[in-house]
């Protein structure tokens, strides 16, 4: 039997459903999502927001995804690492996706300690999407050079690889050098948590990070066939098969107006066939795009699992999607 597609529930950003002063409610909703068959929950983060967070204008419908430049500076962003730790203790199977972890805002040893402990606590269920993010005022508030954020992230990845490996470990980097130290306990896996990478385009730094460190690709928006082919060719050039990388797409609802929810059935039918045909097998969705009553949460999760499974079956299943991704890079 073909495996089922995986659903990644975006747990932050459900502000129209959950009181931002009650993060415990998100823990309860994560537990309910696990019972409904959801594969993973994703929490994103900001430490602070400045006025520029709304530089592109506020989202027209409050149920939209939070994107660069469309957020009210007062948008609530609880600590994803702390919240995922609580969810780890309340669940047994659910994967925990720390999406958009803004690595350059911390020291890599400190972040490796927090992420490694969370991976150990959850017995290997942690997925981390490290990013440089986009909000200059956040970097300014924390005293970190925004212009060097890409180089800082690259050193983070190298430090994590060292300290999640054997002890003692040292690092001869430009920004975070340190003499050999012991880092114990390690993460649950010998090579640390699973790492996803994403972005709005397939640029050289993204390719380098994904090829060198990544286990999943979660782009922001639709990538072209040429970009996916480039990524597949780069993986093969490094001795990796494209199918080693989990392809994570998404379901986004279309709102009839600024006050109403979207239709889940239409969102799945509009999103899934094309993405499956290009190799995507995991899909993010955000519940408050489709409901306004949190009491409907469990039913919505079950409906989403059923509709995505049915759509995959109608379009050749996950196996066909994997074949499509395995063939990427060989197109003329």
BADOLO-141089 format. One line per field, with one value per atom (N, C-alpha, C): residue number from 1; atom name; y, z, x. Coordinates in steps of 0.1 Angstrom, whole numbers, plus 5000, padded with zeros to 4 digits. Layout:
BADOLO-141089
n (NUM  ...) .
atom (CA  ...) .
Y (Y  ...) .
Z (Z  ...) .
X (X  ...) .
//
This chain:
BADOLO-141089
n (1  1  1  2  2  2  3  3  3  4  4  4  5  5  5  6  6  6  7  7  7  8  8  8  9  9  9  10  10  10  11  11  11  12  12  12  13  13  13  14  14  14  15  15  15  16  16  16  17  17  17  18  18  18  19  19  19  20  20  20  21  21  21  22  22  22  23  23  23  24  24  24  25  25  25  26  26  26  27  27  27  28  28  28  29  29  29  30  30  30  31  31  31  32  32  32  33  33  33  34  34  34  35  35  35  36  36  36  37  37  37  38  38  38  39  39  39  40  40  40  41  41  41  42  42  42  43  43  43  44  44  44  45  45  45  46  46  46  47  47  47  48  48  48  49  49  49  50  50  50  51  51  51  52  52  52  53  53  53  54  54  54  55  55  55  56  56  56  57  57  57  58  58  58  59  59  59  60  60  60  61  61  61  62  62  62  63  63  63  64  64  64  65  65  65  66  66  66  67  67  67  68  68  68  69  69  69  70  70  70  71  71  71  72  72  72  73  73  73  74  74  74  75  75  75  76  76  76  77  77  77  78  78  78  79  79  79  80  80  80  81  81  81  82  82  82  83  83  83  84  84  84  85  85  85  86  86  86  87  87  87  88  88  88  89  89  89  90  90  90  91  91  91  92  92  92  93  93  93  94  94  94  95  95  95  96  96  96  97  97  97  98  98  98  99  99  99  100  100  100  101  101  101  102  102  102  103  103  103  104  104  104  105  105  105  106  106  106  107  107  107  108  108  108  109  109  109  110  110  110  111  111  111  112  112  112  113  113  113  114  114  114  115  115  115  116  116  116  117  117  117  118  118  118  119  119  119  120  120  120  121  121  121  122  122  122  123  123  123  124  124  124  125  125  125  126  126  126  127  127  127  128  128  128  129  129  129  130  130  130  131  131  131  132  132  132  133  133  133  134  134  134  135  135  135  136  136  136  137  137  137  138  138  138  139  139  139  140  140  140  141  141  141  142  142  142  143  143  143  144  144  144  145  145  145  146  146  146  147  147  147  148  148  148  149  149  149  150  150  150  151  151  151  152  152  152  153  153  153  154  154  154  155  155  155  156  156  156  157  157  157  158  158  158  159  159  159  160  160  160  161  161  161  162  162  162  163  163  163  164  164  164  165  165  165  166  166  166  167  167  167  168  168  168  169  169  169  170  170  170  171  171  171  172  172  172  173  173  173  174  174  174  175  175  175  176  176  176  177  177  177  178  178  178  179  179  179  180  180  180  181  181  181  182  182  182  183  183  183  184  184  184  185  185  185  186  186  186  187  187  187  188  188  188  189  189  189  190  190  190  191  191  191  192  192  192  193  193  193  194  194  194  195  195  195  196  196  196  197  197  197  198  198  198  199  199  199  200  200  200  201  201  201  202  202  202  203  203  203  204  204  204  205  205  205  206  206  206  207  207  207  208  208  208  209  209  209  210  210  210  211  211  211  212  212  212  213  213  213  214  214  214  215  215  215  216  216  216  217  217  217  218  218  218  219  219  219  220  220  220  221  221  221  222  222  222  223  223  223  224  224  224  225  225  225  226  226  226  227  227  227  228  228  228  229  229  229  230  230  230  231  231  231  232  232  232  233  233  233  234  234  234  235  235  235  236  236  236  237  237  237  238  238  238  239  239  239  240  240  240  241  241  241  242  242  242  243  243  243  244  244  244  245  245  245  246  246  246  247  247  247  248  248  248  249  249  249  250  250  250  251  251  251  252  252  252  253  253  253  254  254  254  255  255  255  256  256  256  257  257  257  258  258  258  259  259  259  260  260  260  261  261  261  262  262  262  263  263  263  264  264  264  265  265  265  266  266  266  267  267  267  268  268  268  269  269  269  270  270  270  271  271  271  272  272  272  273  273  273  274  274  274  275  275  275  276  276  276  277  277  277  278  278  278  279  279  279  280  280  280  281  281  281  282  282  282  283  283  283  284  284  284  285  285  285  286  286  286  287  287  287  288  288  288  289  289  289  290  290  290  291  291  291  292  292  292  293  293  293  294  294  294  295  295  295  296  296  296  297  297  297  298  298  298  299  299  299  300  300  300  301  301  301  302  302  302  303  303  303  304  304  304  305  305  305  306  306  306  307  307  307  308  308  308  309  309  309  310  310  310  311  311  311  312  312  312  313  313  313  314  314  314  315  315  315  316  316  316  317  317  317  318  318  318  319  319  319  320  320  320  321  321  321  322  322  322  323  323  323  324  324  324  325  325  325  326  326  326  327  327  327  328  328  328  329  329  329  330  330  330  331  331  331  332  332  332) .
atom (N  CA  C  N  CA  C  N  CA  C  N  CA  C  N  CA  C  N  CA  C  N  CA  C  N  CA  C  N  CA  C  N  CA  C  N  CA  C  N  CA  C  N  CA  C  N  CA  C  N  CA  C  N  CA  C  N  CA  C  N  CA  C  N  CA  C  N  CA  C  N  CA  C  N  CA  C  N  CA  C  N  CA  C  N  CA  C  N  CA  C  N  CA  C  N  CA  C  N  CA  C  N  CA  C  N  CA  C  N  CA  C  N  CA  C  N  CA  C  N  CA  C  N  CA  C  N  CA  C  N  CA  C  N  CA  C  N  CA  C  N  CA  C  N  CA  C  N  CA  C  N  CA  C  N  CA  C  N  CA  C  N  CA  C  N  CA  C  N  CA  C  N  CA  C  N  CA  C  N  CA  C  N  CA  C  N  CA  C  N  CA  C  N  CA  C  N  CA  C  N  CA  C  N  CA  C  N  CA  C  N  CA  C  N  CA  C  N  CA  C  N  CA  C  N  CA  C  N  CA  C  N  CA  C  N  CA  C  N  CA  C  N  CA  C  N  CA  C  N  CA  C  N  CA  C  N  CA  C  N  CA  C  N  CA  C  N  CA  C  N  CA  C  N  CA  C  N  CA  C  N  CA  C  N  CA  C  N  CA  C  N  CA  C  N  CA  C  N  CA  C  N  CA  C  N  CA  C  N  CA  C  N  CA  C  N  CA  C  N  CA  C  N  CA  C  N  CA  C  N  CA  C  N  CA  C  N  CA  C  N  CA  C  N  CA  C  N  CA  C  N  CA  C  N  CA  C  N  CA  C  N  CA  C  N  CA  C  N  CA  C  N  CA  C  N  CA  C  N  CA  C  N  CA  C  N  CA  C  N  CA  C  N  CA  C  N  CA  C  N  CA  C  N  CA  C  N  CA  C  N  CA  C  N  CA  C  N  CA  C  N  CA  C  N  CA  C  N  CA  C  N  CA  C  N  CA  C  N  CA  C  N  CA  C  N  CA  C  N  CA  C  N  CA  C  N  CA  C  N  CA  C  N  CA  C  N  CA  C  N  CA  C  N  CA  C  N  CA  C  N  CA  C  N  CA  C  N  CA  C  N  CA  C  N  CA  C  N  CA  C  N  CA  C  N  CA  C  N  CA  C  N  CA  C  N  CA  C  N  CA  C  N  CA  C  N  CA  C  N  CA  C  N  CA  C  N  CA  C  N  CA  C  N  CA  C  N  CA  C  N  CA  C  N  CA  C  N  CA  C  N  CA  C  N  CA  C  N  CA  C  N  CA  C  N  CA  C  N  CA  C  N  CA  C  N  CA  C  N  CA  C  N  CA  C  N  CA  C  N  CA  C  N  CA  C  N  CA  C  N  CA  C  N  CA  C  N  CA  C  N  CA  C  N  CA  C  N  CA  C  N  CA  C  N  CA  C  N  CA  C  N  CA  C  N  CA  C  N  CA  C  N  CA  C  N  CA  C  N  CA  C  N  CA  C  N  CA  C  N  CA  C  N  CA  C  N  CA  C  N  CA  C  N  CA  C  N  CA  C  N  CA  C  N  CA  C  N  CA  C  N  CA  C  N  CA  C  N  CA  C  N  CA  C  N  CA  C  N  CA  C  N  CA  C  N  CA  C  N  CA  C  N  CA  C  N  CA  C  N  CA  C  N  CA  C  N  CA  C  N  CA  C  N  CA  C  N  CA  C  N  CA  C  N  CA  C  N  CA  C  N  CA  C  N  CA  C  N  CA  C  N  CA  C  N  CA  C  N  CA  C  N  CA  C  N  CA  C  N  CA  C  N  CA  C  N  CA  C  N  CA  C  N  CA  C  N  CA  C  N  CA  C  N  CA  C  N  CA  C  N  CA  C  N  CA  C  N  CA  C  N  CA  C  N  CA  C  N  CA  C  N  CA  C  N  CA  C  N  CA  C  N  CA  C  N  CA  C  N  CA  C  N  CA  C  N  CA  C  N  CA  C  N  CA  C  N  CA  C  N  CA  C  N  CA  C  N  CA  C  N  CA  C  N  CA  C  N  CA  C  N  CA  C  N  CA  C  N  CA  C  N  CA  C  N  CA  C  N  CA  C  N  CA  C  N  CA  C  N  CA  C  N  CA  C  N  CA  C  N  CA  C  N  CA  C  N  CA  C  N  CA  C  N  CA  C  N  CA  C  N  CA  C  N  CA  C  N  CA  C  N  CA  C  N  CA  C  N  CA  C  N  CA  C  N  CA  C  N  CA  C  N  CA  C  N  CA  C  N  CA  C  N  CA  C  N  CA  C  N  CA  C  N  CA  C  N  CA  C  N  CA  C  N  CA  C  N  CA  C  N  CA  C  N  CA  C  N  CA  C  N  CA  C  N  CA  C  N  CA  C  N  CA  C  N  CA  C  N  CA  C  N  CA  C  N  CA  C  N  CA  C  N  CA  C  N  CA  C  N  CA  C  N  CA  C  N  CA  C  N  CA  C  N  CA  C  N  CA  C  N  CA  C  N  CA  C  N  CA  C  N  CA  C  N  CA  C  N  CA  C  N  CA  C  N  CA  C  N  CA  C  N  CA  C  N  CA  C  N  CA  C  N  CA  C  N  CA  C  N  CA  C) .
Y (4988  5000  5012  5022  5035  5042  5049  5057  5069  5074  5086  5099  5110  5123  5127  5136  5141  5155  5158  5171  5178  5190  5198  5210  5210  5220  5232  5243  5256  5260  5259  5261  5275  5282  5297  5303  5316  5324  5321  5313  5310  5320  5333  5343  5346  5343  5344  5334  5323  5312  5311  5315  5313  5326  5327  5339  5338  5349  5349  5349  5352  5351  5337  5328  5314  5304  5303  5294  5279  5277  5263  5258  5267  5263  5257  5262  5256  5242  5240  5226  5217  5221  5212  5210  5220  5219  5210  5210  5201  5186  5184  5171  5166  5175  5171  5168  5176  5174  5160  5156  5143  5132  5133  5123  5122  5134  5134  5129  5125  5120  5130  5142  5151  5146  5148  5143  5153  5166  5175  5188  5195  5209  5218  5230  5239  5252  5257  5270  5278  5291  5300  5310  5320  5329  5342  5352  5364  5367  5374  5378  5392  5401  5414  5418  5427  5433  5449  5455  5470  5475  5488  5493  5488  5484  5480  5466  5459  5446  5448  5460  5462  5471  5470  5479  5476  5464  5461  5462  5467  5468  5456  5458  5446  5437  5424  5414  5418  5417  5421  5413  5400  5391  5386  5387  5383  5368  5360  5346  5343  5353  5351  5345  5340  5336  5349  5349  5360  5359  5370  5370  5383  5384  5395  5408  5417  5430  5431  5421  5422  5421  5422  5419  5432  5433  5443  5441  5452  5451  5445  5445  5439  5424  5418  5404  5396  5386  5378  5366  5365  5354  5348  5338  5331  5323  5320  5313  5299  5296  5283  5272  5274  5263  5260  5270  5267  5260  5265  5259  5245  5243  5229  5219  5224  5216  5211  5220  5216  5206  5208  5199  5186  5185  5173  5164  5170  5162  5158  5165  5162  5153  5149  5141  5130  5120  5109  5106  5110  5107  5120  5130  5143  5148  5151  5157  5172  5178  5191  5200  5209  5217  5231  5234  5247  5255  5260  5267  5281  5286  5299  5303  5293  5296  5306  5318  5329  5327  5318  5314  5325  5335  5345  5354  5354  5362  5356  5343  5337  5332  5328  5322  5307  5301  5288  5277  5279  5269  5269  5281  5282  5276  5279  5274  5259  5254  5239  5232  5239  5233  5232  5243  5243  5233  5233  5225  5210  5207  5194  5188  5196  5191  5188  5197  5195  5182  5180  5167  5155  5156  5145  5143  5154  5153  5147  5150  5144  5131  5126  5113  5113  5124  5125  5131  5137  5142  5156  5163  5177  5179  5189  5193  5208  5213  5227  5233  5245  5252  5265  5265  5277  5287  5300  5310  5323  5331  5345  5355  5351  5360  5373  5383  5394  5408  5408  5420  5427  5437  5444  5450  5455  5461  5451  5439  5428  5426  5426  5425  5437  5449  5461  5461  5456  5456  5447  5436  5426  5428  5439  5442  5433  5427  5418  5424  5423  5429  5422  5429  5424  5420  5428  5425  5412  5407  5395  5383  5384  5373  5360  5360  5348  5341  5349  5343  5337  5344  5339  5326  5325  5312  5301  5304  5293  5288  5297  5292  5285  5289  5281  5266  5264  5251  5243  5249  5241  5239  5248  5246  5235  5235  5224  5211  5210  5197  5192  5201  5197  5193  5201  5198  5187  5184  5173  5160  5161  5149  5146  5143  5138  5149  5147  5156  5151  5160  5174  5180  5191  5198  5212  5217  5231  5236  5250  5256  5268  5268  5279  5288  5295  5303  5318  5326  5340  5347  5342  5349  5342  5328  5320  5310  5315  5305  5301  5288  5283  5271  5270  5259  5246  5235  5222  5222  5219  5218  5205  5201  5190  5195  5189  5193  5180  5180  5168  5173  5166  5155  5159  5150  5153  5153  5156  5155  5140  5137  5123  5115  5121  5115  5118  5109  5112  5124  5128  5139  5151  5150  5162  5161  5171  5172  5172  5169  5170  5185  5189  5203  5205  5215  5219  5233  5236  5249  5254  5267  5272  5287  5293  5306  5309  5321  5325  5323  5318  5314  5304  5297  5288  5295  5301  5309  5301  5305  5297  5294  5303  5300  5289  5290  5280  5266  5266  5253  5247  5256  5251  5246  5253  5248  5235  5235  5223  5210  5212  5201  5196  5206  5202  5198  5202  5200  5195  5196  5195  5182  5181  5168  5172  5185  5188  5202  5204  5217  5222  5234  5240  5254  5256  5269  5278  5291  5301  5305  5299  5302  5291  5293  5283  5284  5274  5273  5269  5274  5270  5256  5250  5237  5239  5250  5252  5253  5259  5260  5246  5238  5225  5216  5217  5210  5213  5226  5231  5224  5224  5218  5203  5196  5182  5179  5187  5185  5187  5197  5201  5189  5184  5172  5161  5157  5146  5149  5161  5165  5163  5164  5162  5147  5138  5124  5121  5130  5127  5125  5117  5115  5125  5132  5141  5135  5123  5117  5115  5118  5119  5131  5141  5154  5154  5156  5157  5170  5169  5181  5185  5197  5202  5214  5212  5223  5228  5233  5239  5241  5242  5245  5258  5267  5280  5283  5288  5290  5304  5304  5317  5323  5335  5341  5348  5347  5354  5369  5373  5387  5388  5400  5402  5397  5392  5388  5373  5366  5352  5342  5330  5319  5314  5305  5299  5285  5279  5265  5255  5246  5236  5227  5222  5214  5220  5233  5240  5242  5245  5247  5235  5223  5211  5208  5209  5206  5215  5228  5238  5236  5231  5230  5217  5206  5193  5187  5187  5179  5185  5198  5203  5201  5202  5200  5185  5176  5162  5158  5164  5162  5167  5175  5181  5175  5165  5158  5161  5170  5174  5163  5159  5148  5152  5164  5169  5183  5186  5199  5206  5219  5227  5233  5234  5241  5248  5258  5267  5266  5260  5258  5270  5282  5293  5299  5294  5299  5293  5282  5275  5275  5278  5278  5291  5295  5306  5301  5288  5283  5272  5274  5265  5251  5251  5238  5229  5234  5226  5221  5224  5221  5206  5197  5183  5178  5182  5178  5184  5196  5201  5193  5190  5182  5169  5162  5149  5151  5162  5164  5167  5175  5178  5165  5157  5144  5136  5135  5127  5133  5146  5152  5152  5153  5153  5138  5129  5115  5111  5116  5113  5120  5132  5140  5133  5128  5121  5108  5101  5088  5091  5101  5105  5109  5113  5118  5109  5096  5087  5084  5091  5088  5093  5091  5096  5089  5077  5070  5077  5082  5089  5102  5109  5122  5119  5109  5106  5103  5096  5094  5107  5116  5129  5136  5136  5143  5136  5123  5115  5118  5122  5125  5140  5148  5162  5164  5173  5176  5169  5160  5153  5159  5169  5176  5184  5185  5193  5208) .
Z (5000  5000  5000  4992  4991  5004  5008  5020  5019  5030  5029  5029  5022  5024  5038  5041  5055  5056  5066  5069  5080  5077  5087  5091  5103  5108  5113  5107  5112  5125  5136  5149  5154  5151  5153  5142  5144  5134  5135  5144  5145  5155  5153  5162  5163  5152  5152  5160  5164  5172  5186  5189  5202  5209  5221  5229  5230  5225  5225  5239  5249  5263  5269  5261  5265  5257  5257  5249  5252  5265  5268  5259  5254  5244  5232  5227  5216  5219  5231  5235  5234  5239  5238  5224  5215  5201  5194  5197  5192  5195  5207  5212  5204  5202  5194  5179  5174  5160  5159  5168  5168  5168  5176  5176  5163  5156  5143  5131  5134  5123  5116  5122  5117  5119  5110  5111  5120  5118  5124  5127  5137  5140  5138  5132  5130  5137  5144  5151  5145  5141  5136  5148  5145  5156  5151  5159  5160  5174  5177  5191  5193  5184  5185  5171  5170  5157  5159  5148  5147  5137  5136  5127  5112  5108  5095  5092  5102  5100  5092  5091  5083  5070  5066  5055  5042  5040  5028  5030  5041  5044  5052  5061  5069  5060  5064  5057  5056  5045  5043  5051  5052  5060  5071  5084  5095  5095  5087  5086  5076  5069  5060  5067  5059  5065  5068  5079  5082  5072  5065  5055  5057  5051  5053  5049  5059  5056  5058  5062  5063  5077  5087  5101  5110  5117  5128  5137  5141  5151  5164  5167  5180  5178  5167  5165  5175  5182  5192  5187  5191  5187  5200  5206  5218  5214  5223  5221  5215  5203  5197  5204  5208  5215  5228  5236  5249  5246  5237  5234  5228  5220  5214  5225  5235  5246  5254  5256  5263  5254  5241  5232  5231  5232  5232  5244  5255  5267  5266  5258  5257  5246  5238  5226  5225  5216  5215  5201  5191  5177  5169  5172  5164  5162  5149  5147  5151  5156  5161  5152  5144  5134  5140  5143  5147  5134  5128  5116  5118  5108  5108  5121  5126  5137  5132  5138  5133  5140  5135  5141  5144  5135  5138  5150  5155  5167  5180  5179  5191  5188  5199  5197  5193  5184  5180  5190  5200  5211  5220  5222  5230  5223  5210  5202  5200  5198  5197  5210  5221  5234  5235  5232  5233  5223  5211  5201  5203  5207  5210  5222  5232  5244  5240  5232  5227  5218  5210  5202  5211  5222  5231  5239  5243  5251  5242  5229  5221  5214  5218  5212  5197  5192  5178  5169  5175  5167  5162  5165  5162  5147  5141  5128  5129  5124  5125  5111  5109  5097  5101  5100  5104  5092  5096  5086  5090  5080  5084  5086  5081  5082  5074  5077  5068  5075  5088  5095  5102  5095  5099  5114  5117  5130  5141  5139  5149  5151  5141  5142  5150  5146  5152  5167  5171  5185  5193  5187  5194  5192  5185  5183  5174  5164  5154  5141  5134  5121  5110  5106  5096  5083  5079  5066  5066  5078  5079  5083  5082  5088  5080  5067  5060  5064  5066  5071  5085  5093  5107  5106  5098  5097  5092  5083  5078  5089  5098  5109  5119  5121  5130  5125  5113  5108  5110  5108  5110  5124  5133  5147  5152  5148  5152  5148  5136  5131  5140  5144  5153  5166  5173  5187  5188  5178  5179  5175  5171  5168  5181  5179  5190  5199  5212  5221  5224  5226  5226  5211  5210  5196  5198  5188  5187  5174  5172  5160  5157  5145  5140  5131  5135  5127  5128  5119  5120  5131  5133  5143  5156  5156  5168  5171  5171  5174  5188  5191  5204  5205  5216  5218  5220  5219  5222  5235  5234  5246  5245  5257  5257  5257  5249  5247  5250  5262  5266  5274  5272  5263  5249  5240  5226  5222  5210  5205  5204  5202  5201  5190  5178  5167  5167  5162  5162  5154  5144  5136  5138  5149  5153  5148  5150  5145  5130  5124  5110  5106  5095  5091  5078  5078  5065  5062  5049  5044  5034  5034  5025  5021  5013  5009  4997  4992  4981  4968  4967  4955  4958  4947  4949  4945  4956  4954  4958  4955  4958  4973  4982  4996  5000  4996  4999  4994  4982  4976  4984  4988  4995  5009  5016  5029  5028  5019  5017  5013  5004  4999  5010  5018  5028  5041  5045  5058  5058  5047  5048  5046  5052  5051  5045  5043  5037  5031  5021  5014  5015  5021  5024  5018  5005  4999  5003  5002  5004  4990  4987  4974  4964  4951  4941  4934  4934  4927  4913  4903  4889  4887  4876  4872  4871  4866  4865  4878  4888  4902  4908  4907  4912  4905  4892  4885  4890  4892  4897  4911  4919  4932  4931  4923  4921  4915  4906  4900  4910  4919  4929  4939  4943  4952  4946  4934  4927  4926  4923  4922  4935  4946  4959  4964  4955  4958  4966  4965  4972  4962  4965  4957  4961  4951  4955  4965  4963  4972  4986  4990  5004  5010  5003  5008  5008  5019  5020  5014  5005  4998  5004  5010  5018  5011  5007  5000  5010  5004  5013  5006  5015  5011  5016  5006  5010  5006  5015  5011  5004  4996  4989  4996  5001  5009  5000  5002  4993  4996  5008  5012  5024  5030  5041  5054  5055  5068  5069  5057  5057  5057  5061  5059  5045  5042  5029  5030  5018  5017  5016  5025  5026  5013  5009  4998  4985  4983  4972  4973  4985  4987  4984  4988  4985  4970  4964  4950  4941  4946  4938  4940  4952  4955  4953  4956  4957  4943  4933  4921  4915  4914  4907  4916  4929  4938  4938  4939  4938  4926  4915  4902  4901  4910  4910  4922  4929  4939  4953  4956  4970  4976  4989  4995  5009  5014  5027  5025  5033  5030  5043  5043  5054  5052  5063  5063  5076  5076  5088  5091  5102  5104  5104  5109  5110  5097  5086  5073  5069  5077  5073  5083  5096  5106  5115  5121  5131  5145  5147  5160  5163  5174  5178  5181  5184  5187  5175  5163  5151  5147  5156  5153  5149  5158  5156  5143  5141  5129  5116  5117  5105  5103  5113  5111  5105  5109  5103  5089  5086  5072  5064  5069  5061  5057  5067  5065  5054  5055  5046  5032  5031  5017  5011  5018  5013  5008  5016  5012  5000  4999  4987  4974  4976  4965  4960  4970  4966  4958  4963  4957  4942  4940  4927  4917  4923  4914  4915  4917  4916  4929  4940  4953  4956  4968  4972  4963  4959  4951  4938  4932  4919  4921  4933  4936  4938  4944  4946  4933  4924  4911  4903  4905  4898  4903  4916  4922  4919  4918  4915  4900  4892  4878  4876  4886  4885  4882  4874  4869  4856  4852  4839  4828  4831  4821  4812  4799  4790  4793) .
X (5008  5000  5009  5005  5012  5011  5022  5022  5013  5008  5000  5008  5003  5009  5009  5018  5019  5014  5006  5000  5008  5013  5020  5011  5006  4996  5004  5001  5008  5000  5007  5000  5001  5012  5012  5003  5000  4992  4977  4973  4958  4952  4955  4952  4937  4929  4915  4908  4915  4909  4913  4925  4931  4936  4934  4938  4954  4960  4975  4981  4973  4978  4976  4972  4970  4977  4991  4998  4995  4990  4986  4975  4966  4956  4962  4973  4980  4985  4989  4994  4982  4970  4959  4954  4956  4952  4962  4974  4984  4981  4977  4973  4961  4952  4940  4943  4953  4957  4964  4972  4978  4968  4957  4947  4939  4939  4931  4940  4952  4961  4970  4971  4981  4995  5004  5018  5027  5025  5034  5027  5032  5028  5040  5038  5049  5046  5056  5056  5067  5064  5074  5077  5086  5090  5094  5093  5100  5103  5114  5117  5110  5112  5105  5101  5092  5088  5089  5093  5094  5083  5082  5072  5073  5085  5087  5081  5076  5069  5057  5051  5039  5042  5055  5059  5051  5046  5039  5024  5019  5005  5000  4991  4986  4979  4979  4971  4956  4950  4937  4927  4929  4921  4930  4925  4934  4937  4931  4934  4945  4951  4962  4974  4983  4996  5004  5012  5021  5033  5035  5046  5054  5066  5075  5067  5066  5060  5045  5038  5024  5018  5027  5024  5023  5012  5011  5022  5029  5040  5036  5023  5018  5014  5018  5015  5021  5014  5020  5028  5040  5049  5055  5049  5055  5067  5075  5088  5084  5089  5085  5093  5105  5112  5106  5102  5095  5082  5074  5061  5062  5072  5074  5078  5085  5089  5076  5067  5054  5047  5047  5039  5046  5059  5067  5062  5060  5055  5041  5033  5018  5015  5025  5022  5032  5030  5039  5044  5037  5040  5043  5036  5036  5050  5054  5067  5065  5076  5076  5085  5079  5087  5089  5101  5105  5108  5097  5099  5104  5112  5118  5125  5133  5142  5153  5153  5162  5175  5183  5195  5205  5208  5218  5215  5203  5200  5205  5210  5216  5230  5237  5250  5247  5255  5252  5253  5262  5263  5250  5245  5233  5221  5220  5209  5210  5223  5225  5221  5223  5219  5204  5197  5182  5176  5180  5175  5178  5190  5194  5187  5184  5176  5162  5156  5143  5142  5152  5152  5153  5161  5162  5149  5143  5131  5120  5120  5109  5113  5125  5130  5131  5137  5140  5128  5118  5107  5109  5120  5122  5127  5121  5125  5128  5139  5143  5144  5138  5140  5148  5161  5169  5168  5167  5166  5173  5176  5181  5170  5158  5146  5148  5140  5138  5137  5136  5132  5144  5149  5161  5159  5148  5146  5147  5144  5146  5161  5169  5184  5189  5185  5190  5187  5175  5171  5180  5184  5192  5207  5211  5225  5232  5226  5232  5232  5243  5245  5237  5227  5217  5224  5234  5241  5249  5252  5261  5253  5240  5231  5233  5236  5238  5251  5262  5274  5273  5265  5263  5255  5245  5238  5247  5255  5264  5273  5278  5286  5278  5266  5257  5256  5254  5252  5265  5276  5289  5291  5288  5290  5281  5268  5259  5264  5269  5274  5285  5294  5305  5300  5292  5289  5279  5271  5262  5269  5281  5290  5297  5310  5318  5324  5325  5332  5345  5355  5354  5354  5348  5348  5351  5359  5362  5358  5359  5355  5364  5370  5378  5371  5361  5352  5355  5350  5353  5345  5333  5324  5322  5323  5320  5332  5344  5355  5355  5358  5360  5369  5376  5385  5377  5383  5376  5368  5355  5347  5339  5333  5324  5310  5302  5288  5280  5274  5266  5254  5243  5240  5239  5240  5238  5223  5220  5207  5203  5191  5186  5193  5193  5200  5215  5223  5238  5241  5234  5237  5227  5220  5211  5198  5189  5176  5175  5164  5162  5162  5168  5169  5162  5152  5146  5151  5151  5155  5144  5142  5133  5136  5127  5129  5120  5121  5112  5118  5131  5137  5148  5153  5164  5177  5183  5195  5207  5219  5231  5233  5230  5232  5222  5209  5200  5204  5208  5213  5224  5234  5245  5241  5232  5228  5220  5211  5203  5211  5220  5228  5237  5243  5253  5247  5235  5229  5215  5208  5193  5187  5175  5167  5153  5150  5137  5138  5129  5128  5114  5112  5099  5100  5097  5098  5086  5089  5078  5073  5061  5056  5059  5056  5058  5072  5079  5092  5090  5098  5097  5103  5099  5105  5121  5125  5140  5146  5140  5146  5146  5136  5136  5146  5147  5158  5172  5174  5187  5190  5180  5182  5185  5177  5180  5194  5198  5211  5222  5220  5230  5231  5220  5220  5228  5225  5232  5247  5250  5264  5272  5265  5271  5270  5265  5264  5251  5241  5228  5217  5208  5196  5185  5178  5168  5157  5154  5144  5149  5161  5165  5159  5155  5150  5135  5129  5114  5109  5100  5095  5082  5082  5071  5064  5052  5045  5034  5023  5013  5000  4990  4976  4972  4968  4964  4950  4942  4928  4926  4916  4912  4900  4901  4890  4880  4867  4858  4857  4861  4862  4871  4872  4881  4876  4864  4858  4855  4856  4851  4863  4859  4869  4869  4879  4881  4874  4873  4867  4879  4879  4890  4890  4878  4878  4884  4880  4885  4900  4905  4919  4927  4923  4929  4929  4918  4916  4925  4926  4934  4949  4953  4967  4974  4967  4974  4979  4970  4974  4987  4988  5001  5013  5011  5023  5027  5018  5021  5028  5024  5030  5044  5048  5062  5070  5065  5073  5071  5061  5058  5049  5053  5046  5041  5045  5041  5035  5025  5017  5013  5017  5013  4999  4992  4979  4977  4969  4966  4951  4947  4933  4924  4929  4920  4917  4923  4918  4904  4900  4888  4877  4881  4870  4872  4861  4861  4858  4854  4851  4861  4868  4879  4873  4860  4854  4854  4856  4856  4870  4879  4893  4895  4891  4893  4887  4874  4867  4874  4879  4887  4899  4907  4919  4916  4906  4902  4898  4890  4886  4898  4908  4920  4928  4929  4936  4929  4916  4908  4909  4907  4907  4921  4932  4945  4948  4944  4946  4939  4926  4918  4924  4929  4935  4948  4956  4968  4964  4954  4951  4946  4938  4933  4944  4956  4966  4979  4977  4988  4995  4991  4997  5011  5016  5029  5040  5038  5048  5050  5039  5040  5047  5044  5051  5066  5070  5084  5091  5084  5090  5092  5082  5084  5096  5098  5109  5122  5122  5134  5138  5128  5132  5136  5134  5138  5153  5156  5169  5173  5164  5167  5159  5151  5143  5152  5148  5157  5155) .
//
